[in-house]
Structures are given as C-alpha cells and as structure tokens.
Amino acid sequence: MSAGFALALCAIFGFPSALAASIPLSHRPSTREASSRSTTDNTPAVFVADYAQRESWGILAKYQQVDVLLQGANLSPSTVNTPGGMVGSDFNTQFPAATSQQTLPLAAVSSASGSILSYRAAIEIGTPPQHLDLILDTGVADSWVATSCSDCDVDQFDSSQSNTYRGSSSDFREAYGDGYVWGKFGQDNISAAGFTASPQSFGAVNAMDVVNVPYAISGVLGFAFGTVSPSKTPPFFETLMQQASLPFPVFSLALGRGGDADDSELCLGCVNDRKYNGNLTWLPLVSHTYWTVALSGLEVGDINSMTTSLLAVFDTGSNQIHLPMAVARAFYAAIPGSQPASAYGDGFWTFPCDSRLDIMFMFTGQGFNLDPRDFNLGKVSASSTECVGAVLGLKGRDLPDNFAVIGTAFLKSWYIVFDYSTGGRVGLGSRPTA
C-alpha cells in the first residue's frame, strides 16, 4: 500500500470556501432503524456463481488505478452555481421537496434466476433525442454509449441522425465487467429527468468485449468525480453543475428489489424524502475521486465486532460487497458454520441458510444494517442447507489492502444522497423494508 493512499484516511480534503459548510448537518439518528430479518423470510433461490464470479474479476479491472487516484484530489468543478446564486449559508433548513420533473424512474435489470444485476434509466441523447437505457454507475466517471457497433446486439445511438453530435479522433477505452469497451470520444446533448448537459463528452463505443455481462447493455452513465475521468472531462452531473442547471448540487438514489412494488428512482438536484424513513445520516468523504467514506468496523450480532480502517467506495455499478481478503475472512469467522466456498474460487464463503444474522457496517463510527435478504446470494444447490454470502474477498494483489467496494447488496436498504456541497458527503436514510 502506498504512503499516499494511507494518508487519504487521515484527512478530509477541503473545498473552496464558496462550498464549505453550505448545508448544515441534520440530526444524526440511530441507524439501527433498518430492521433485521431472518434469512429464512424468503426461500433463497439457487446461487448462480457466474454473475458473482464475473463481478469479482471485473472489480480488479475497474479499480486497477485506485491506489493512485485515491491519494486525494480537489473536487471538480470548484464552484457550483444555482439559479439563486452560489450555494451558501442562507440554505440552512432542509432540501426542498423533489418535483416530478427532477425524478427519473429506474428499472432493475435482473438475471434469469431473479438476481438484480444493475439499474438502468431512460436517457435521451442527441437532437432530435434518441432514447436509450443506460446503467447508472457511481464507480466510473466517463459515460459511454454503443454507437455504430456492428457486433453489439443492443439498442444503439445513431450519431448520423443527430445534428448536434461532434465526433473526435481521440480513442476511448474503458474496463467493464472483466472485459473492455472501446471506440472514439464524441460530444452531444444528454438529458435525464428534465436536465440537459450540452454538450456532454462520452465514449462512442464501436466494439465490446463484455461477454461476461449477462444482459444487453447500451451504455453507462457515470457519476464518479471528474478527477478520475480518463478523458479529463467533466462527467454528466458535473456538466449540469457547471451549466447552472441544478437547484442544488446533489443527486439521490433509491434502489429497489424489483417486482411490481419496485420504486427505484434517480433524483437530480433533489432529495425525495418520501423514499426513506426518519432523517438522513451524513458521512464526510475521505477522497474527491470516488464516493469514498471511512469504513471503521463491522459487526455480526451484538458480540462479534471488528475494527477496520478501510476506504469504502459506494458503487451502484457493483452488486456485491468486496472487502480485503483478510477482513472478509475475519467477518465470516464471526458467523457460526460459515466456511470457504473454494468451488467458486477465492473470496467466496457459505453460511447456514437458517442463520439469523444482524450484520452492521460502521461508517465513520455509525452503524448501518445489511438486510439479510441481500446478504444471501442463494443456496449452493436446491437441496442444500448452505447459502453463499454477498460479502466477497478481494483477491487482486494490485489493489490496496485498505480498499473496499460497497455495492447494491448494501445500498438497497438505504436511500443514498450524493452531495457535492459541505466538503463532499454522502447521506443515508433508512429505506422501507418491503
């Protein structure tokens, strides 16, 4: 682990004074509000190893430069304009109610076995607008769209039909899953939830090596900070900020569990208080690269607890929870009956399906429950009493030993607010338990 990476744990990097302390913290409630349920509430399906294995390998490619990037970078852009001027001390109560124009329904993308793999949104690109479903990913900055890709069996953006598209000769290449997509950079208007980034840079992908992704994908809309953008261009949300399009420099996500009752939603420039219970609990960022907070500990029940000093990225493009191998091993040691699942490769464990588990993640010293339904990836076989856990051990030697990725297995239980103001922070609110 590099010294620079370790230093990221020691400081919360400052913002320009125009952004600092612009929105006061709300009362910090007890975060044990998310109820603990038995893993036997719903009969688990049979575990499909392929999906989790592919994601496990893909994490290594996705975060291959994280040691350098998480040393700490200044927030980009440095100022945020709103219709009322700079976000300032006059905003001292709460976020205004979200309007229907600012919210965008998300659709859960599920596997044949019913496991949720990602969340997609209907996005408009070009003039006249073309409608495509893109995956929302807070673990990448650059967006990409399939364009003139002869080998891609997906809906694509036809750049020749947009009178605002501008191509370039600059190469685009990005890891996705455990493969890659590549093409050229382009620019065009991208719209979501009534807001348009004009122009927005993105990868016009004409080739994909993503056979590892078990569903058709037209592209990705990245929401990480521009500081990790390989193209060195602002991501979609930061373009909206620069163009003074947003009422407030926040975006929020509710991630559901699919089905008829799914209420998944993206809220741009807003917080939808109908999507969570109680108050938001705010966590300061430890790096302005990815949406990264301090993971200070784990608990299994009220007795078994462990202290960690990890940098944890909230990544909506990943499904599982990826911890350093040593931390994952210690975590499962606290679950009676758990054992390594070497049949699936390094980093997998099983546990008794009838376990009653109260699992809590401690972010900046505050506890947040992991819903047992989301921890259980399924039975080893239809007749087995052993299930596979959603906490996986990172097996890459090139990743720092204090790095973790928190995917949707955890995030589905919490309404997540990604806030560029007050030095950068993430807010978590307890989601309804349905």
Secondary structure, 3 states (H helix, E strand, C coil): CCHHHHHHHHCCCCCCCCCCCCCCCCCCCCHHHCCCCCCCCCCCCECCHHHHHHHHHHHHHHCCCHHHHCCCCCCCCCCCEECCEECCCCCCCCCCCCCCCCEEEEEEEECCCCCEEEEEEEEEECCCCEEEEEEEECCCCCCEEECCCCCCCCCCCCHHHCCCCEEEEEEEEEEECCEEEEEEEEEEEEEECCEEEEEEEEEEEEEEECCCCCCCCCEEEECCCHHHCCCCCCCHHHHHHHCCCCCCCEEEEECCCCCCCCCCEEEECCCCHHHCEEEEEEEECCEECCEEEEEEEEEECCCEEEEEEEEEEECCCCCCEEEEHHHHHHHHHCCCCCEECHHHCCCCEEEECCCCCCEEEEECCEEEEECHHHHEEEECCCCCCEEEECEEEECCCCCCCCEEEECHHHHCCEEEEEECCCCCEEEEEECCCC
